[in-house]
Amino acid sequence: MTLSQLPIGRRAVITTVGGEGTLRLRLLDLGLIPKTEVTVTRVAPMGDPMELSLRGYVLTLRLEDAAKVEVSPL
């Protein structure tokens, strides 16, 4: 399952971070690191972007980028 498919209010653990080059490095720099617990807190009215809670802060991420992050639901 990818992060973009995770429903609102569900928690998951990041298993892998995909993407290539700069995009992958950006996702890792934002704190989307394997074994990190993440919770989907909100999704914009039109469905994009989504708001995540991880590592003590809130991150807003486009669905296109969230689709590159694989998670395992808790």
Buried (B, 14 or more C-beta within 10 A) or exposed (E): EBBBBBEEEBBBEBEEBEBEEEBBEEBEEBBBEEEBEBBBBBBEEEEEBBBBBBEEEEBEBEBEBBBBBBBEEE
